[in-house]
Amino acid sequence: KRAEYDLSNDEDSVAVTERLSSKSGHEAYKAGQVETIHALDWIKDAIGEEELAERVKNSLKGMKIANYYGCMYTRPRHIFPEKDQGPDSESTSKPHFMDDLLAAAGAENVEFPLKTACCGGAHTLSDSDTSTRLVLNIIRAAEAAGAEVIATECPTCHGGLELHQIRAESVLGIKTNIKVIYFTQLLGMALGLKPKQVGLHENVSDSFGFVKEKGLA
């Protein structure tokens, strides 16, 4: 999304792209040639809550979810002109698209104050202790809110939450029980797909017993 913005608004970025394209013998990128669409935006626009609710085969009813968007979902704000355009658009300060979609699938969204907090993903290798502490803040806030699951939309955030949840127990002796599952995996299972079909077994943490208990396996 940032690259798309820069190639439409930043002269230096456009010049670099044109120079590299010329060297490689390829046609230069033209502003607006490619549109980057986030999965949440696409599902919200292409399907929407009403149709999603009609398609649900295995309701997420009774599942308490803390929706975690991460710090880069709507930042920097200037590259997301489509946000904050009214009640039907996404909010940069209080995002809700993931909440809306999972609620349509039957889930109970909990009030979660750290839904856009940083998970420390950029410091995972350089300062693992800081990343672990940041993840613990998020996990503890979600558990304090009564959540059983943290739903994610960002692969970097998802991996960080899982790995540092494990590291918090092995290094700091702090055990937490909340599950970390992609929102797409939750929606897929709600629509009738099996856990393996949505790649639940590829996650670092084991959530199979939990989803089986909830009637999704």
VOPAGU-2260 file (C-alpha; in pm, 1 decimal, decimal comma):
REM VOPAGU-2260
SITE   aa  ch    i         X         Y         Z
SITE  LYS   A    0       0,0       0,0       0,0
SITE  ARG   A    1     288,0     234,5      82,7
SITE  ALA   A    2     459,1     150,7    -247,3
SITE  GLU   A    3     134,7     217,7    -434,9
SITE  TYR   A    4     103,2     555,1    -261,7
SITE  ASP   A    5     465,1     656,4    -323,9
SITE  LEU   A    6     449,1     562,6    -692,5
SITE  SER   A    7     150,6     792,2    -729,1
SITE  ASN   A    8     276,0    1083,1    -518,1
SITE  ASP   A    9     653,6    1077,8    -476,1
SITE  GLU   A   10     863,2    1200,6    -770,5
SITE  ASP   A   11    1182,7    1032,4    -648,1
SITE  SER   A   12    1010,9     693,3    -620,3
SITE  VAL   A   13     866,5     732,8    -968,8
SITE  ALA   A   14    1209,1     827,6   -1109,0
SITE  VAL   A   15    1376,4     524,4    -949,6
SITE  THR   A   16    1107,2     293,8   -1085,9
SITE  GLU   A   17    1136,4     439,0   -1436,0
SITE  ARG   A   18    1515,9     405,6   -1430,7
SITE  LEU   A   19    1504,9      41,9   -1316,2
SITE  SER   A   20    1230,9     -39,8   -1565,5
SITE  SER   A   21    1437,6     109,9   -1846,1
SITE  LYS   A   22    1744,5     -93,7   -1747,0
SITE  SER   A   23    1547,5    -416,6   -1732,2
SITE  GLY   A   24    1364,0    -350,3   -2056,3
SITE  HIS   A   25    1021,5    -349,9   -1892,2
SITE  GLU   A   26     746,9     -92,3   -1921,6
SITE  ALA   A   27     747,4     154,7   -1631,8
SITE  TYR   A   28     471,2     138,5   -1372,4
SITE  LYS   A   29     193,0     390,3   -1424,9
SITE  ALA   A   30      17,6     548,6   -1127,6
SITE  GLY   A   31    -307,8     368,0   -1057,2
SITE  GLN   A   32    -206,6      63,2   -1261,8
SITE  VAL   A   33    -231,7    -162,4    -957,2
SITE  GLU   A   34    -471,2    -132,1    -664,2
SITE  THR   A   35    -370,0    -288,3    -333,5
SITE  ILE   A   36    -669,0    -419,8    -138,1
SITE  HIS   A   37    -647,3    -556,4     214,6
SITE  ALA   A   38    -821,1    -888,5     275,9
SITE  LEU   A   39   -1048,6    -728,1     535,8
SITE  ASP   A   40   -1154,9    -456,9     290,3
SITE  TRP   A   41   -1215,5    -711,6      16,2
SITE  ILE   A   42   -1430,1    -946,1     225,9
SITE  LYS   A   43   -1622,1    -653,7     372,9
SITE  ASP   A   44   -1693,9    -504,3      28,3
SITE  ALA   A   45   -1733,5    -819,5    -182,6
SITE  ILE   A   46   -1936,5   -1023,6      65,2
SITE  GLY   A   47   -2036,0    -810,7     363,0
SITE  GLU   A   48   -2181,2    -909,0     697,4
SITE  GLU   A   49   -2532,6    -991,3     580,0
SITE  GLU   A   50   -2429,9   -1241,7     312,7
SITE  LEU   A   51   -2158,2   -1382,7     537,0
SITE  ALA   A   52   -2410,8   -1448,7     812,6
SITE  GLU   A   53   -2634,1   -1631,8     563,8
SITE  ARG   A   54   -2346,0   -1857,5     456,8
SITE  VAL   A   55   -2238,0   -1959,4     808,1
SITE  LYS   A   56   -2258,9   -2335,0     868,6
SITE  ASN   A   57   -2073,2   -2355,8    1199,0
SITE  SER   A   58   -2151,4   -2051,4    1408,7
SITE  LEU   A   59   -1879,1   -1897,8    1623,4
SITE  LYS   A   60   -2144,4   -1836,1    1888,4
SITE  GLY   A   61   -1999,9   -1845,4    2237,1
SITE  MET   A   62   -1644,5   -1776,9    2119,5
SITE  LYS   A   63   -1503,3   -1466,8    2288,5
SITE  ILE   A   64   -1259,0   -1291,4    2058,3
SITE  ALA   A   65   -1016,0   -1002,1    2096,9
SITE  ASN   A   66    -952,5    -859,7    1751,1
SITE  TYR   A   67    -591,3    -750,2    1708,8
SITE  TYR   A   68    -515,9    -527,0    1409,1
SITE  GLY   A   69    -157,7    -431,7    1490,3
SITE  CYS   A   70       7,9     -94,0    1455,0
SITE  MET   A   71      43,4     -79,2    1074,5
SITE  TYR   A   72    -310,1    -170,7     963,3
SITE  THR   A   73    -414,3     194,1     922,0
SITE  ARG   A   74     -79,0     369,3     952,4
SITE  PRO   A   75      57,8     599,3     825,2
SITE  ARG   A   76    -284,1     758,3     788,6
SITE  HIS   A   77    -208,4     964,1     478,5
SITE  ILE   A   78    -178,5     653,4     258,9
SITE  PHE   A   79    -531,8     543,5     347,3
SITE  PRO   A   80    -759,0     817,8     205,8
SITE  GLU   A   81   -1049,1     571,1     192,9
SITE  LYS   A   82   -1055,5     543,8     573,4
SITE  ASP   A   83   -1258,0     765,9     807,5
SITE  GLN   A   84   -1519,0     844,9     541,6
SITE  GLY   A   85   -1825,7     772,0     752,7
SITE  PRO   A   86   -1979,0     485,5     952,1
SITE  ASP   A   87   -1943,7     232,0     668,8
SITE  SER   A   88   -1572,3     296,6     618,0
SITE  GLU   A   89   -1287,3     169,9     830,5
SITE  SER   A   90   -1165,6     387,1    1117,4
SITE  THR   A   91    -795,6     460,7    1156,7
SITE  SER   A   92    -822,2     515,0    1532,4
SITE  LYS   A   93   -1081,4     248,4    1615,2
SITE  PRO   A   94   -1075,7     -18,9    1341,5
SITE  HIS   A   95   -1379,5    -245,1    1335,0
SITE  PHE   A   96   -1391,5    -443,3    1007,5
SITE  MET   A   97   -1257,7    -762,7    1167,6
SITE  ASP   A   98   -1498,6    -718,6    1458,7
SITE  ASP   A   99   -1789,5    -674,4    1215,5
SITE  LEU   A  100   -1709,5    -984,4    1009,1
SITE  LEU   A  101   -1649,0   -1217,1    1303,8
SITE  ALA   A  102   -1962,6   -1090,2    1476,8
SITE  ALA   A  103   -2156,2   -1176,3    1159,8
SITE  ALA   A  104   -2018,8   -1529,9    1195,6
SITE  GLY   A  105   -2157,2   -1543,7    1549,8
SITE  ALA   A  106   -1853,2   -1451,2    1758,8
SITE  GLU   A  107   -1866,3   -1236,1    2070,4
SITE  ASN   A  108   -1614,1    -952,3    2037,9
SITE  VAL   A  109   -1468,1    -830,5    2366,6
SITE  GLU   A  110   -1364,8    -472,0    2438,3
SITE  PHE   A  111    -990,8    -479,7    2380,1
SITE  PRO   A  112    -788,7    -159,0    2441,1
SITE  LEU   A  113    -468,3    -276,9    2267,8
SITE  LYS   A  114    -612,9    -371,9    1929,0
SITE  THR   A  115    -372,7    -135,3    1748,2
SITE  ALA   A  116     -76,6    -160,2    1987,4
SITE  CYS   A  117     268,7    -255,6    1858,8
SITE  CYS   A  118     366,2    -622,0    1895,0
SITE  GLY   A  119     738,8    -549,3    1861,1
SITE  GLY   A  120     769,8    -737,7    1534,8
SITE  ALA   A  121    1045,4    -506,7    1411,2
SITE  HIS   A  122    1257,9    -591,0    1716,3
SITE  THR   A  123    1212,3    -968,4    1725,3
SITE  LEU   A  124    1575,8   -1034,7    1630,1
SITE  SER   A  125    1747,1    -722,9    1765,9
SITE  ASP   A  126    1567,9    -703,1    2102,2
SITE  SER   A  127    1367,5   -1016,7    2174,0
SITE  ASP   A  128    1302,1    -922,9    2536,6
SITE  THR   A  129    1124,4    -602,3    2434,6
SITE  SER   A  130     915,4    -790,5    2179,3
SITE  THR   A  131     820,1   -1052,3    2437,8
SITE  ARG   A  132     711,2    -783,2    2684,1
SITE  LEU   A  133     503,2    -603,9    2420,9
SITE  VAL   A  134     332,9    -930,2    2322,9
SITE  LEU   A  135     266,8   -1010,1    2688,5
SITE  ASN   A  136      95,7    -671,6    2727,2
SITE  ILE   A  137    -136,0    -756,3    2437,5
SITE  ILE   A  138    -207,5   -1111,9    2552,7
SITE  ARG   A  139    -272,0   -1010,1    2913,2
SITE  ALA   A  140    -505,3    -729,3    2804,3
SITE  ALA   A  141    -699,3    -973,6    2586,0
SITE  GLU   A  142    -724,9   -1231,1    2864,6
SITE  ALA   A  143    -827,3    -963,1    3115,2
SITE  ALA   A  144   -1107,3    -865,9    2876,0
SITE  GLY   A  145   -1233,2   -1224,7    2885,4
SITE  ALA   A  146   -1114,3   -1332,5    2540,8
SITE  GLU   A  147   -1041,2   -1695,2    2455,4
SITE  VAL   A  148    -889,8   -1609,9    2117,9
SITE  ILE   A  149    -688,1   -1329,5    1966,3
SITE  ALA   A  150    -789,7   -1293,2    1601,3
SITE  THR   A  151    -516,4   -1158,1    1373,8
SITE  GLU   A  152    -496,4   -1019,5    1020,1
SITE  CYS   A  153    -121,5    -960,3     986,0
SITE  PRO   A  154     125,8   -1249,3     937,9
SITE  THR   A  155     407,6   -1062,8    1114,3
SITE  CYS   A  156     188,7    -985,6    1414,6
SITE  HIS   A  157      46,5   -1337,2    1418,2
SITE  GLY   A  158     389,8   -1499,3    1416,4
SITE  GLY   A  159     515,3   -1259,8    1682,2
SITE  LEU   A  160     222,9   -1326,7    1914,6
SITE  GLU   A  161     263,3   -1703,2    1885,5
SITE  LEU   A  162     642,3   -1714,2    1917,2
SITE  HIS   A  163     665,9   -1465,9    2203,5
SITE  GLN   A  164     379,5   -1632,3    2388,2
SITE  ILE   A  165     595,2   -1945,9    2387,1
SITE  ARG   A  166     909,5   -1747,3    2473,0
SITE  ALA   A  167     735,4   -1576,6    2766,0
SITE  GLU   A  168     674,0   -1918,0    2919,3
SITE  SER   A  169    1014,9   -2070,1    2843,3
SITE  VAL   A  170    1228,6   -1765,6    2932,0
SITE  LEU   A  171    1020,2   -1566,7    3179,6
SITE  GLY   A  172     811,5   -1847,1    3326,8
SITE  ILE   A  173     488,3   -1664,5    3239,3
SITE  LYS   A  174     223,6   -1894,8    3093,7
SITE  THR   A  175     -83,2   -1768,5    2909,6
SITE  ASN   A  176    -360,3   -1979,8    2761,8
SITE  ILE   A  177    -525,0   -1762,2    2498,5
SITE  LYS   A  178    -526,8   -1894,2    2140,5
SITE  VAL   A  179    -396,8   -1698,0    1840,7
SITE  ILE   A  180    -586,2   -1764,8    1516,2
SITE  TYR   A  181    -609,0   -1575,9    1185,8
SITE  PHE   A  182    -947,3   -1414,7    1124,1
SITE  THR   A  183    -953,4   -1588,9     785,4
SITE  GLN   A  184    -911,8   -1926,2     955,1
SITE  LEU   A  185   -1200,5   -1849,3    1190,0
SITE  LEU   A  186   -1423,0   -1736,6     902,8
SITE  GLY   A  187   -1325,5   -2040,2     695,8
SITE  MET   A  188   -1424,8   -2280,2     972,4
SITE  ALA   A  189   -1746,8   -2087,0    1031,5
SITE  LEU   A  190   -1825,7   -2133,4     661,7
SITE  GLY   A  191   -1781,3   -2509,7     688,7
SITE  LEU   A  192   -1414,5   -2571,8     611,2
SITE  LYS   A  193   -1217,5   -2818,1     822,5
SITE  PRO   A  194    -930,6   -2695,7    1044,8
SITE  LYS   A  195    -672,4   -2855,2     815,7
SITE  GLN   A  196    -829,5   -2689,5     510,1
SITE  VAL   A  197    -770,7   -2346,8     664,7
SITE  GLY   A  198    -415,5   -2439,8     765,3
SITE  LEU   A  199    -470,7   -2444,6    1140,4
SITE  HIS   A  200    -204,8   -2715,1    1170,4
SITE  GLU   A  201      48,4   -2474,3    1019,0
SITE  ASN   A  202      15,8   -2233,7    1311,9
SITE  VAL   A  203     289,4   -2249,8    1574,7
SITE  SER   A  204      50,0   -2285,7    1866,5
SITE  ASP   A  205    -193,3   -2576,1    1890,7
SITE  SER   A  206    -555,5   -2462,2    1866,5
SITE  PHE   A  207    -709,9   -2786,2    1741,2
SITE  GLY   A  208    -846,6   -2893,8    2079,5
SITE  PHE   A  209   -1001,3   -2551,6    2128,1
SITE  VAL   A  210   -1179,2   -2538,8    1791,5
SITE  LYS   A  211   -1298,3   -2897,4    1839,6
SITE  GLU   A  212   -1447,4   -2798,3    2174,1
SITE  LYS   A  213   -1626,7   -2513,4    1994,9
SITE  GLY   A  214   -1775,2   -2750,7    1737,0
SITE  LEU   A  215   -1557,9   -2637,0    1446,4
SITE  ALA   A  216   -1369,7   -2963,9    1391,9
